[in-house]
Amino acid sequence: HYFLDYEHIPECLQNAWVIQNHKNNAEAIEAFLTAPVDGQQLQELKTASSLVEAPNLDNTPKEEDLVKMFKKIKDIKKRNSTIVKAYKEGYSQHRIAKVLGMAQSTIHGIIKRYG
């Protein structure tokens, strides 16, 4: 196994945890790679990781604020610059499209062109 020969480890694996911590200990690397996976512990890790709260959950931009941003805009150039601004402020292309009654692909094109 090429993990056991440190001189021939591919560059993409040089920063792997097991290599960084056990590069001079072929037995430890082999034990790490051949150790059986405890299914119960793996399931507990999956469950625990799914319970982690998503960051910025309470900071998601509100749709009513987005509606206000576009309410008085009549000029296409101003609309396009406001689309880019809204996107940079965290509104999704889908939400912007929904508020404006446009296709998401159109919003994407505007952001790509003017952003």
N, C-alpha and C positions, 0 to 999 in steps of 0.2 A: 504494500500500500504506500503510495507516494507521501502520505502524511508522516510516515515513519522515517523518511529520509529528508531531513530539513534542507539539505543543499539543493534538492530538486522540487521543492514546493512551488507551484505556480504563483506568479506575482499576485494574482487576484485573491489568493488565500493567505498571503503573508500576514495580514492583519486579523485573521480569524482568532477568536478567543482562545481556543485550544492550543493554537500555535504560540500565541503570545505568552501564555501561562506555562506551557510545557514543552517548549521547543527543544530542550536538551534532554527530555525524558520520553523516549520512544515507548516505553511500557505504559506510561500514563496516557499518552495519546491513543495507543491501541486499546487500553481499557475504556477510555471515553467513547471511542468509536464502536466498540463491540458490546457495551453495556446494554442490557435489555431496558426497554422503556416501561416504566410502571404505569399501566393504563389508568389506575385510580388517581395517581398524582397528576397525570396529564389532564384528566378531566377536571380536577380541582383547579388547576392553573387556568384552563379555558374558562371555567365558571367565574373565577376571581377576575380574570381580565375583562370579562363582559360586564362586570359590575362597576368598572372604573367609569366615572362620570366624564362625559365628553367636555373638552375645554370650551369656554365661551358659550355655553349653552344658553345662559341668560343674556348674553350680549349680542344675540342675533338681531340684525336690523329689522325694524318693524315695517310691515307692508304699508300701514297708514302714513308713515313718514315718507315712504317712497312715492306714494300717491301725491302727497303735498309737493314734493320736489318737481313733479311734472305738471301739476294742475294748471298753472298759468302760462306754460310754454307754448308758443304758437310757431316759432321759427325752427326750421329743421336743424340748422347748425347748432342752435342752443340746445335743442333736444338731444342731438348726438353727443355734444360735450357733457350734458347732464347724464346721459347713459354711461359714459366712460367714468364720470365722477362717482355715480352710484355703484358701479361695479368695483371701483377702487375702494369704496367705503364698505364693501363686504356683501352687497346684494348679489344674488346669483343671477346669471343670465336668464334663467327660467322665470324668476320672480319679476325681473324688469320687463320681460316680454309679456308676462301675464297682465301686469299693470297697464302696459301700453297697448295691449291687444295686438301684439306683433308676434312673429315666429321667433323662437329662440335662435335659430340660425341667422336671422336678420340682425339680432342684437349682437351675436358673435362677430358678424362681419363689421358692424359699426365699431365695436371695441377694437377689433384688429386694425381697422383703417385709421381710426382717430385716437386710439389709446397709445 
